[in-house]
Amino acid sequence: MASRIPSSVRLAIIQFPTDGPRGAVSRFCLSHNICRAQFYRVQAQAEADPSAAVVAASTAPKQQAHQVDPVVEAAALEIRAQLIRSGWDGGPVSVAAKMIERGLTPPSRATLARIFTRNGVVIPEPSKKPRAAYHRFEYPDPNGCWQLDGTFYKLDNGTTRCILQVEDDHARCILASVVAVSENSHDVIRVVAEAIRRHGAPVRFLTDNGRAFNQSRLGSESALERYLRSQGVEPICGRPGKPTTQGKNERLHQTLQKFLDANRPIYTTERLQELVDQFDDYYNTCRPHQSLGGKTPIEVYQAKPKAQPASTPIPPIQTIKRRRQPGETSLDPSPTAARWADRVVPKDGRIGVCNTTINVGKHHAGQTFHIMFDLLNIDVFDPDGTFLARFPRPAPAKQLTRYTIFATQIPLPLSDK
């Protein structure tokens, strides 16, 4: 390219005699490692402006393509700082939503992330596990499953309170929150009853193995389990030592703790409850959720019909006596104690679990399907966590039971028995 020719060579081209011998131009170009086109291009530039031809003009564009307007960049940084001061997440999705509210056209999510990194307001974490590596599970309909968990928060007067929150698994919508003295049965039932009063009863209700929540692994029944069954709701619990089963609640509590810390000092239970109510309202109606495609939880919760629980109360579960299997640390006496299993689909398209073979299709070979099962049912989810089908779990027997998920099969809702 002509722009790469040194100034000394360009000056020699400008001063090159026009009546030189035959082949002089070729020899000149060969000795200076340029082509004849470059030689004559510089001479043409010299005829138009001899002084400008000595130094090659810059080929850089006058305006960088896709360069963000400095005003837009400054607005993005200002909005992020304001969100952080208020105790909210300042990620690209939240910032973009606030920019739209102000009438600005936000850059893409990746561009906002680069702006924050370039200005030093975030610390890059290249070793962090990518978001795509996580498998996200969600029930297909609102009220298909609710989650309940408690988080402890220390007030500025030294006392500690337990914040109990009920969250919809499908829409991540906060359905009710109560500030309690501790994680006790009375307040647990109070927050659940309030959520049911506002939004109707769910099909399933997921908790951990706290004594105030679910005692099925202890061979007993908590007051919450009895209350849920009286409402036609099926109580289920996660495995001990597996908090990721209630991961939506765990992540919600991280956001709540950040919001509360930004609004200190907090001295009384009444003030804490007031802030929790403010958080619930903003979280449900104003804050776009990255896991919901930028929609708010209330939008997703109201977008589909709610799943319906059983019309009659669910009777108490009788304890099932069995021997402890090798390697087990505890017995699992309840049919509603759900467990998860991952199965990589082999070449024949069949996966096995619980003495059952499920044909998902050869075209899924190499993909990982997710199975949730208890003593009554087997639920199948695809690699993205989408519910596909429910099958009854067969009784223990030597003969295998076979099921098939057809490509044209319409998945039944989880409330179907």
BANUMAR-24484 format. One record per residue (C-alpha): y, z, x negated. Coordinates in nm, 3 decimals. Layout:
Y/Z/X;
...
//
This chain:
0.000/0.000/0.000;
0.357/-0.076/-0.116;
0.454/0.289/-0.074;
0.215/0.385/-0.352;
0.375/0.156/-0.616;
0.565/0.361/-0.879;
0.940/0.313/-0.893;
0.921/0.167/-1.245;
0.678/-0.102/-1.129;
0.890/-0.177/-0.822;
1.194/-0.220/-1.048;
0.994/-0.460/-1.268;
0.896/-0.663/-0.960;
1.261/-0.685/-0.852;
1.362/-0.806/-1.201;
1.065/-1.045/-1.233;
1.191/-1.399/-1.317;
1.154/-1.651/-1.039;
1.081/-1.938/-1.282;
0.793/-1.773/-1.466;
0.495/-1.976/-1.589;
0.201/-2.051/-1.361;
-0.024/-1.745/-1.317;
0.241/-1.498/-1.435;
0.244/-1.315/-1.100;
-0.135/-1.279/-1.101;
-0.134/-1.144/-1.455;
0.147/-0.900/-1.369;
-0.039/-0.773/-1.065;
-0.361/-0.734/-1.260;
-0.194/-0.538/-1.539;
-0.023/-0.303/-1.293;
-0.323/-0.266/-1.059;
-0.152/-0.402/-0.748;
-0.223/-0.698/-0.523;
-0.011/-1.011/-0.479;
0.076/-0.912/-0.122;
0.234/-0.590/-0.248;
0.424/-0.786/-0.514;
0.579/-1.026/-0.265;
0.644/-0.749/-0.012;
0.859/-0.563/-0.264;
1.045/-0.884/-0.349;
1.115/-0.941/0.022;
1.252/-0.587/0.052;
1.474/-0.648/-0.252;
1.630/-0.954/-0.093;
1.731/-0.744/0.209;
1.842/-0.432/0.015;
1.787/-0.421/-0.365;
1.872/-0.052/-0.401;
1.638/0.058/-0.120;
1.348/-0.148/-0.257;
1.336/0.057/-0.579;
1.214/0.368/-0.389;
0.952/0.318/-0.119;
1.056/0.428/0.228;
0.860/0.716/0.375;
0.582/0.612/0.610;
0.575/0.948/0.785;
0.664/0.933/1.154;
1.006/1.063/1.251;
0.840/1.303/1.497;
0.492/1.448/1.447;
0.249/1.345/1.720;
0.151/1.629/1.958;
0.400/1.863/1.795;
0.480/2.156/2.023;
0.841/2.196/2.119;
0.984/2.498/1.932;
1.123/2.627/2.264;
0.775/2.621/2.419;
0.624/2.789/2.113;
0.885/3.064/2.121;
0.824/3.118/2.492;
0.449/3.149/2.433;
0.501/3.412/2.164;
0.747/3.604/2.382;
0.510/3.605/2.681;
0.219/3.719/2.466;
0.422/4.008/2.323;
0.528/4.111/2.673;
0.167/4.109/2.799;
0.051/4.321/2.504;
0.331/4.575/2.561;
0.226/4.601/2.926;
-0.134/4.673/2.828;
-0.286/4.337/2.925;
-0.483/4.082/2.727;
-0.259/3.833/2.548;
-0.509/3.551/2.508;
-0.431/3.182/2.557;
-0.554/3.177/2.919;
-0.329/3.466/3.024;
-0.029/3.327/2.835;
-0.075/2.980/2.986;
-0.080/3.127/3.338;
0.246/3.316/3.275;
0.409/3.003/3.133;
0.323/2.812/3.450;
0.482/3.093/3.656;
0.804/3.039/3.457;
0.799/2.665/3.522;
0.690/2.570/3.170;
0.413/2.326/3.082;
0.177/2.519/2.854;
-0.008/2.357/2.563;
-0.386/2.354/2.563;
-0.585/2.671/2.507;
-0.674/2.561/2.151;
-0.310/2.481/2.069;
-0.197/2.823/2.191;
-0.465/2.986/1.977;
-0.338/2.795/1.672;
0.021/2.896/1.749;
-0.078/3.264/1.760;
-0.274/3.233/1.435;
0.004/3.044/1.257;
0.258/3.309/1.352;
0.032/3.596/1.243;
0.004/3.768/1.583;
-0.376/3.740/1.583;
-0.629/3.777/1.305;
-0.884/3.493/1.280;
-1.247/3.608/1.296;
-1.456/3.311/1.181;
-1.767/3.528/1.147;
-1.747/3.641/1.509;
-2.027/3.519/1.732;
-1.902/3.220/1.935;
-1.857/3.267/2.309;
-2.098/2.979/2.378;
-2.379/3.179/2.216;
-2.380/3.434/2.499;
-2.579/3.383/2.819;
-2.375/3.479/3.122;
-2.557/3.586/3.438;
-2.396/3.602/3.778;
-2.526/3.614/4.132;
-2.461/3.296/4.332;
-2.268/3.457/4.619;
-2.016/3.738/4.672;
-2.184/4.065/4.768;
-2.511/3.937/4.623;
-2.495/4.224/4.376;
-2.244/4.495/4.294;
-2.218/4.695/3.974;
-2.109/5.055/3.932;
-2.033/5.245/3.616;
-1.802/5.520/3.500;
-1.573/5.546/3.199;
-1.419/5.869/3.071;
-1.048/5.890/2.992;
-0.863/6.174/2.820;
-0.528/6.274/2.966;
-0.234/6.383/2.755;
-0.282/6.745/2.866;
-0.628/6.749/2.704;
-0.842/6.720/3.019;
-1.092/6.440/3.070;
-1.149/6.244/3.389;
-1.417/5.995/3.491;
-1.304/5.663/3.641;
-1.570/5.512/3.871;
-1.534/5.141/3.951;
-1.738/4.915/4.178;
-1.732/4.547/4.073;
-1.876/4.236/4.237;
-2.118/4.060/4.001;
-2.032/3.710/4.127;
-1.651/3.724/4.129;
-1.583/4.021/3.894;
-1.358/4.156/4.168;
-1.287/4.531/4.166;
-1.389/4.654/4.509;
-1.301/5.025/4.478;
-1.199/5.276/4.211;
-1.196/5.656/4.215;
-1.081/5.905/3.953;
-1.328/6.195/3.950;
-1.369/6.517/3.756;
-1.711/6.401/3.634;
-1.987/6.151/3.704;
-2.126/6.335/4.004;
-2.315/6.225/4.317;
-2.039/6.323/4.561;
-1.772/6.103/4.401;
-2.020/5.824/4.327;
-2.108/5.798/4.696;
-1.739/5.828/4.784;
-1.639/5.522/4.578;
-1.938/5.320/4.702;
-1.867/5.410/5.064;
-1.505/5.304/5.021;
-1.612/4.968/4.875;
-1.853/4.911/5.167;
-1.584/5.007/5.417;
-1.346/4.750/5.270;
-1.581/4.461/5.196;
-1.913/4.517/5.375;
-2.245/4.610/5.213;
-2.402/4.409/4.928;
-2.760/4.289/4.897;
-2.828/4.466/4.569;
-2.656/4.743/4.378;
-2.690/4.764/3.999;
-2.631/5.080/3.794;
-2.754/5.233/3.473;
-2.999/5.524/3.462;
-2.742/5.804/3.495;
-2.870/6.093/3.709;
-2.587/6.046/3.957;
-2.677/5.676/3.993;
-3.048/5.598/3.977;
-3.341/5.832/3.909;
-3.624/5.587/3.977;
-3.738/5.595/3.614;
-3.776/5.972/3.647;
-4.003/5.929/3.948;
-3.734/6.065/4.179;
-3.453/5.939/4.404;
-3.083/6.006/4.371;
-2.844/6.070/4.658;
-2.682/5.734/4.588;
-3.015/5.553/4.620;
-3.082/5.722/4.954;
-2.736/5.629/5.078;
-2.771/5.266/4.968;
-3.110/5.227/5.138;
-2.963/5.369/5.457;
-2.711/5.083/5.444;
-2.983/4.821/5.390;
-2.889/4.783/5.021;
-3.150/4.750/4.746;
-3.068/4.974/4.446;
-3.168/4.840/4.104;
-3.111/4.971/3.753;
-3.103/4.837/3.400;
-3.336/4.927/3.119;
-3.255/5.235/2.910;
-3.058/5.153/2.597;
-2.951/4.812/2.733;
-2.581/4.848/2.830;
-2.538/4.470/2.831;
-2.716/4.464/3.169;
-2.398/4.620/3.306;
-2.186/4.410/3.070;
-1.930/4.309/3.332;
-1.845/4.674/3.395;
-1.836/4.750/3.024;
-1.590/4.464/2.962;
-1.380/4.567/3.262;
-1.345/4.918/3.123;
-1.219/4.784/2.791;
-0.933/4.608/2.971;
-0.866/4.921/3.181;
-0.851/5.150/2.878;
-0.601/4.918/2.707;
-0.380/4.915/3.017;
-0.385/5.294/3.052;
-0.304/5.348/2.683;
0.003/5.125/2.721;
0.129/5.344/3.009;
0.104/5.686/2.850;
0.189/5.969/2.884;
-0.051/6.055/3.169;
-0.069/6.425/3.255;
-0.216/6.446/3.604;
-0.512/6.307/3.794;
-0.275/6.174/4.060;
-0.083/5.970/3.800;
-0.408/5.837/3.657;
-0.528/5.731/4.003;
-0.192/5.562/4.067;
-0.222/5.360/3.744;
-0.584/5.268/3.821;
-0.475/5.138/4.163;
-0.200/4.931/3.996;
-0.453/4.794/3.751;
-0.697/4.698/4.029;
-0.430/4.510/4.223;
-0.302/4.313/3.922;
-0.653/4.248/3.787;
-0.777/4.111/4.120;
-0.477/3.908/4.233;
-0.259/3.816/3.934;
-0.464/3.804/3.615;
-0.652/3.473/3.557;
-1.003/3.542/3.434;
-1.140/3.333/3.150;
-1.498/3.365/3.276;
-1.389/3.236/3.618;
-1.230/2.915/3.496;
-0.880/3.060/3.499;
-0.903/3.174/3.863;
-0.834/3.528/3.978;
-1.128/3.745/4.092;
-1.001/3.764/4.450;
-0.985/3.383/4.471;
-1.347/3.353/4.365;
-1.457/3.642/4.587;
-1.303/3.483/4.897;
-1.411/3.125/4.818;
-1.768/3.156/4.951;
-1.941/3.336/5.239;
-2.069/3.681/5.152;
-2.441/3.744/5.111;
-2.578/3.974/5.380;
-2.797/4.281/5.316;
-3.102/4.380/5.518;
-3.022/4.448/5.884;
-3.238/4.762/5.888;
-3.243/5.054/5.644;
-3.475/5.014/5.347;
-3.739/5.288/5.348;
-3.775/5.517/5.047;
-4.002/5.387/4.773;
-4.325/5.574/4.716;
-4.394/5.664/4.356;
-4.661/5.442/4.200;
-4.900/5.625/3.971;
-5.024/5.429/3.672;
-5.110/5.485/3.308;
-4.858/5.440/3.034;
-4.918/5.118/2.846;
-4.930/5.109/2.463;
-4.579/5.097/2.318;
-4.406/5.218/2.637;
-4.163/5.505/2.606;
-4.138/5.580/2.979;
-4.300/5.492/3.308;
-4.138/5.257/3.554;
-4.246/5.383/3.897;
-3.993/5.196/4.111;
-4.046/4.842/4.242;
-3.669/4.794/4.230;
-3.630/4.867/3.858;
-3.536/4.519/3.738;
-3.624/4.384/3.396;
-3.522/4.070/3.207;
-3.729/3.827/3.004;
-3.639/3.502/2.823;
-3.884/3.213/2.811;
-3.848/2.897/2.601;
-3.985/2.603/2.801;
-4.273/2.432/2.614;
-4.351/2.059/2.626;
-4.558/2.087/2.944;
-4.259/2.240/3.130;
-4.438/2.560/3.233;
-4.330/2.915/3.159;
-4.534/3.228/3.219;
-4.439/3.580/3.321;
-4.609/3.863/3.514;
-4.944/3.684/3.538;
-4.757/3.391/3.694;
-4.703/3.032/3.578;
-4.378/2.866/3.689;
-4.338/2.489/3.649;
-3.971/2.414/3.574;
-4.023/2.054/3.455;
-4.090/1.881/3.124;
-3.728/1.762/3.106;
-3.629/2.127/3.034;
-3.852/2.149/2.725;
-3.688/2.349/2.448;
-3.441/2.525/2.681;
-3.440/2.900/2.738;
-3.485/3.015/3.099;
-3.410/3.371/3.206;
-3.639/3.573/3.432;
-3.547/3.890/3.622;
-3.844/4.067/3.778;
-3.949/4.392/3.937;
-4.272/4.495/4.109;
-4.187/4.287/4.417;
-4.010/3.966/4.317;
-3.955/3.721/4.031;
-3.608/3.558/4.006;
-3.559/3.250/3.787;
-3.226/3.155/3.623;
-3.150/2.839/3.424;
-3.007/2.846/3.065;
-2.653/2.882/3.206;
-2.750/3.186/3.414;
-2.749/3.000/3.747;
-2.995/3.135/4.002;
-3.269/2.882/4.088;
-3.538/3.045/4.298;
-3.716/3.368/4.395;
-4.094/3.403/4.410;
-4.303/3.700/4.525;
-4.467/3.877/4.235;
-4.844/3.865/4.277;
-5.059/4.175/4.271;
-5.239/4.245/3.943;
-5.536/4.007/3.924;
-5.725/3.802/3.672;
-5.644/3.470/3.844;
-5.302/3.320/3.766;
-5.053/3.239/4.042;
-4.867/2.910/4.005;
-4.522/2.817/4.138;
-4.313/2.503/4.095;
-3.935/2.459/4.091;
-3.868/2.103/4.205;
-3.564/1.908/4.088;
-3.456/1.855/4.449;
-3.525/2.212/4.558;
-3.232/2.388/4.723;
-3.217/2.743/4.578;
-3.252/3.020/4.833;
-2.993/3.300/4.824;
-3.101/3.622/4.666;
-3.087/3.797/5.002;
-3.382/3.594/5.132;
-3.711/3.774/5.116;
//
